Amino acid sequence: MSRYKEIKNNLLQYILQLPENEKLPPVRELMKKFNTSQVTLDKAFFELKNEGIITTHVGRGTFVSKQGVYPKSFYYRTIGMIISDPKVLYESIIINGAVKKLHDEGYCITIFPTSIYNYGNYEFIKKAAGSRSICGWIIIPNYNTMYDSEFHKLVNEYISKHSPFVSIDHLLTANSSMTIYVDYYLSGKQLGNIFLRENIKRIGFIWNPNSNPCQQRLNGIIEAGRENPFDIWFIQYKSNLDNYGVSYIEPEEVYRAYESGVNTFVISNPLLISSFLKLYYEGINTGRLSEKHVKVAAYIEPGQQVIIPGNFIKIKKPSVEIGEYAAESIIKLVKKEDIILPKYFKCTIEVPENWATMG
C-alpha cells in the first residue's frame, strides 16, 4: 500500500469517529498526528472531499461532511443491526437471511443487542449512529423496545438523522425509512375461512391485547366471519420478561373455555406453544380435555422443532425471506435507489388432511 493510501485510510478511520459537522484539527496538527507531509495529507484530503466525507470552507477550515452524503469508501459499508436476542429462533433466521445477503454484496455487519439484560442502555448505539461509521440500519424491535419511549427517541433523534434504516414489521412505522410488514391480518382471515368451512363457530383466542400482531390476526378472523360472526372466548396469556419473554397460559382458563363449548384454539404467539402443549397433555391425562375434540391453530416459525398433535394447523412466517428483503432494501436506501414501499410478507398456513375430521 502506498504511503498516501495508508495515510488516507488512517485519516478516514479517525474522521468516521467524529460527529457530523465536526471541525478537523489544523493541518499542521494532523501532519504531526499521522507523521506525514502536507503534500501527502493534501492528496488524501482531495480524495476524501470527492467521496463526500469532508468539506472545506475557505477561512473556516475542514469539516466532517453534512448529513445524508454517503461516501463510497469501503470503510463506510457497514450495516448496524439492532436485535434483541439471536437465540430466539424467528429473529435468528431473519438475521441469518440478512447477514448472508449483506456479505454477498460486500457489506460488513455490526450487531447491537438490546436484550432484557441491557434494556434501556442505548449509549453504544448513540455513539455508533453519531460517528458515521454505520451507513444504514436494520432494526428488529422486541417486546421491550416496542413500548420503550427511550428507544423510539433513540431511533428518531439519533439513527434517522444520520442514516437510513429498515424496521421489521409495524413497530416503528412513523419515522422509519422503510417498514417491512408481515400480514398477520391475512393469516387471521385465512383461519376464519377455514373455521367457516368446517362449521366451527366457537373459538378460543389466546392473545395479548397490547400486541399488534395478535390484534391484526383477530381482525382477520372477525372479518372472515362478518356475515356469520364467530363466538370468540378470549384467553389472555402472561409474559415473564425476566426469563427471555417466556409466556404462560393459565390452564384453568383453557379448561373453562373447553367446558363452555370451545374446542378450537388459536395460539397467536410462538412463545405460547410450549405452554399450551404442556397444559394440553396435562388436560388429556387428567380428563379435563379430550384429544379428539380439541383443535389448535398454532403460529409455527420456520424450522421450529415442536412435537404437536395431528390436529394442529400450522401458521408459518417466511423469516429467511424477510431478512433477505431487509438487506436488499437497506442497500438500496444507502445507494439512494428507489424501492417499493411497503412490502407485505404473507403468512402461509398448513392444514393436515385429517384436521376437518378430528373430533
Number of C-alpha atoms within 10 A of each C-alpha: 6 7 9 17 13 13 22 22 16 13 18 20 14 12 23 19 16 18 21 20 14 14 18 17 13 10 15 12 11 16 17 11 11 14 11 15 15 14 11 16 20 14 14 20 21 15 13 22 17 12 16 17 25 25 19 16 8 6 6 8 13 20 21 22 24 16 14 15 15 21 20 14 13 11 16 20 22 19 24 22 22 21 20 26 18 16 10 12 16 20 21 18 22 23 26 16 20 26 22 15 19 23 12 10 13 12 19 17 19 14 16 17 19 22 19 19 12 10 14 15 15 15 10 9 20 15 16 19 26 19 17 25 22 24 26 28 28 26 23 24 21 19 15 16 20 15 13 14 11 13 19 18 11 17 20 15 13 17 24 17 13 22 21 22 28 25 23 22 22 17 21 20 15 11 13 19 18 25 25 22 19 21 21 25 22 21 24 28 21 20 23 27 18 17 20 17 10 12 10 17 18 20 24 22 22 22 23 18 14 9 13 14 21 21 18 18 25 25 18 23 27 20 19 22 18 11 8 11 15 19 14 18 19 18 20 15 19 15 17 10 13 9 9 16 16 14 19 17 21 14 16 12 17 26 17 12 20 22 12 11 13 23 24 23 25 23 24 26 19 18 18 21 20 17 17 22 15 12 19 20 16 14 18 14 12 9 10 19 20 16 19 12 13 19 22 21 20 22 24 23 19 15 11 11 8 10 9 14 14 15 23 20 22 20 24 20 22 17 25 19 15 24 27 19 20 29 28 16 24 26 24 14 20 20 13 12 10 9 13 7 12 10 16 14 19 16 20 15 19 12 16 12 10 9 15 16 9 13 12
